[in-house]
Amino acid sequence: MMIDNWQKFNDMSADKLFDEIKLLNSKLAKLPPSTSVRGQLLEVIQMAQTAYNEKMFVARHESTTDENDGVVEIGEIESHVSETVDKDYVNIVASTYVSRIKK
């Protein structure tokens, strides 16, 4: 039964599915809270809502242009690598690490 509903919801257009969700919610509002059918109807509504969300996601994804599908450029990074090494600084750092290891 649930698979049939899933197939039915996936076969509907987004507009029809939206109307179906509204109809299901109105039926849910009319049910008394103690009814055992309420839980089943909530599951069907959740399934319909999931199918609707997927349809909306696909529609949004298909409507994006190729320009928007690319990488978003947020800026440029400029870097400078010094080719000279301060040998005294390297020796100080290295001796600090070596002295810690020897202790």
HELIX and SHEET records of a PDB file:
HELIX    1   1 MET A    2  ASP A   11  1                                  10    
HELIX    2   2 ALA A   14  LYS A   30  1                                  17    
HELIX    3   3 VAL A   37  SER A   63  1                                  27    
HELIX    4   4 ASP A   66  ASP A   69  1                                   4    
HELIX    5   5 LYS A   87  LYS A  102  1                                  16    
END                                                                             
